[in-house]
Amino acid sequence: MSATSIASLVRTALPGPESLKLMARERRVLAHGAYGDWDERAFVAKGAQGSLIEDVDGNHFIDFGAGWGTNNVGNCHPEIVEVVNATMSQHGVSCWTSSAQTAQRIAAAEKLLSVCPKRTDRVVFLTTGTEADEAALRIMRRASGRPIVLTFYGQYFGLSYSGQASGSLTAEMRSDVMPLVTGYVYAPYPNPYRSPLNSSTGGGPGAATLEYIEEVILTHEVPANQVAGVIVEPVIGEGGIVVPPDDFLPGLRKLCDKYGWYLCIDEVLSGFGRCGKMWAYENWDVEPDILVVGKGISGGSMPLAAVVARGDITEKADAYVASTYSGHPAACAAAIKTIEILYRDDLFAAANTLGALALERLTALKARYPAIGDVRGKGLWVAVEFVKDRKTRERDIAFASRVNSECLKRGLYAVQDANAHLRIQPPLNIPRPLFEQGLDILADAIRVASGG
Ligand SMILES: Cc1ncc(COP(=O)(O)O)c(C=O)c1O
């Protein structure tokens, strides 16, 4: 499955016969909802290599999902598979208690710090992004002795209680958590396409959100000295690749400095080259005090995440935040190799080149199809949002689902979930002909869904 472009990707109706058999078994044993809606399944995957996924019926799909943002260096990168196998045959989760440590964990922390903000010098390894966000929230509160964290509507930090409390992707998703939530204040994320706020000083949505924090939250809701810090996605991922205006993150940094708050940037989905630089925040003049990383850290191999922070913060927090599998030696070895590959192969340049191509192609399509409300992105992370009406900007989830289904029939796997946008986030080293083939499929799918 290493071809650079493929003549015939999908050979059966979807789902194919073998997928259907497995899906019937799935319905008997897996919990509905936990992995999305059964009725929307198009295939059951058999494996994935590079930028292609193969299903159990022999169909192939160009991978515009990259394992939900974990495989930035491609599925089953041979060098990563090799270090994981070698480390697994060396040891498992050998050491956890105070009396022992593993060499891999130390080396991975050194490697990670070598590419992190200068002001950070401590690492805590965790297993998932959710856990790492939980840890960061505890560290911020314990170190500052302050109870409140400022967050933004539309962000996503995992499905745990504090993930759902600090993240507010959809009201429905967190309806069971909301009655229990304390310890957060919320401002609208500055979404250039859908801002509910106006700046009173003539600025754009970034300025409007920053003004809201001071004029509404700090004036009417909570005094600044009760706020431990801010948790922010530098580019919102799950909420539809929302790229903030240029004044937002630097303005937020200034507010943090003014009030003595910690700035915690979550790069779980936006990091490891996805936005054309190692970290998305590097696209602006800003540096966090705490960085949360995950997903792409181990090149799509072993579960790993981390909190990277200033040592004086972790020192003050002195928090137990790890868990049994956190910093698994094989995952740590994979992280070292992943960082090496990203820099050695300059996947940042690749991300910027292919991302610019996607933006150009989709912007041209926007001029043709009124259903496309917005096209946006950073690096190789591009979203196309569908609307019922360009004036009202009412989201059109049904249209997005039609486009997604036409893509799948033609052999393109993009990320939709229950939203009105499709996300383009392939491995950063996807061969250009395959990427262009994927964009052609997407264009064709939009044409068909538009009745063309
Ligand atoms: C920004 C962000 N933070 C945290 C998480 C949670 O990560 P995980 O699913 O590994 O727990 C996600 C998952 O999509 C995410 O996008």
The ligand as a Tripos MOL2 file, in Angstrom:
@<TRIPOS>MOLECULE
LIG
   16    16     1     0     0
SMALL
NO_CHARGES

@<TRIPOS>ATOM
      1 C1         -7.0680   19.8580   22.2070 C.3       1 LIG1
      2 C2         -7.2990   18.4980   22.7960 C.ar      1 LIG1
      3 N1         -6.9790   18.2760   24.0840 N.ar      1 LIG1
      4 C3         -7.1710   17.0690   24.6600 C.ar      1 LIG1
      5 C4         -7.7180   16.0210   23.9510 C.ar      1 LIG1
      6 C5         -7.9370   14.6930   24.6060 C.3       1 LIG1
      7 O1         -6.9650   13.8030   24.1720 O.3       1 LIG1
      8 P1         -7.1990   12.2200   24.3080 P.3       1 LIG1
      9 O2         -8.3100   11.8670   23.3960 O.co2     1 LIG1
     10 O3         -5.8800   11.6320   23.9400 O.co2     1 LIG1
     11 O4         -7.5290   11.9700   25.7280 O.co2     1 LIG1
     12 C6         -8.0580   16.2040   22.6070 C.ar      1 LIG1
     13 C7         -8.6300   15.1170   21.8200 C.2       1 LIG1
     14 O5         -9.0540   15.2470   20.7030 O.2       1 LIG1
     15 C8         -7.8490   17.4840   22.0210 C.ar      1 LIG1
     16 O6         -8.1900   17.7230   20.7560 O.3       1 LIG1
@<TRIPOS>BOND
     1     1     2 1
     2     2     3 ar
     3     2    15 ar
     4     3     4 ar
     5     4     5 ar
     6     5     6 1
     7     5    12 ar
     8     6     7 1
     9     7     8 1
    10     8     9 2
    11     8    10 1
    12     8    11 1
    13    12    13 1
    14    12    15 ar
    15    13    14 2
    16    15    16 1
@<TRIPOS>SUBSTRUCTURE
     1 LIG1         1 GROUP 0 **** ****
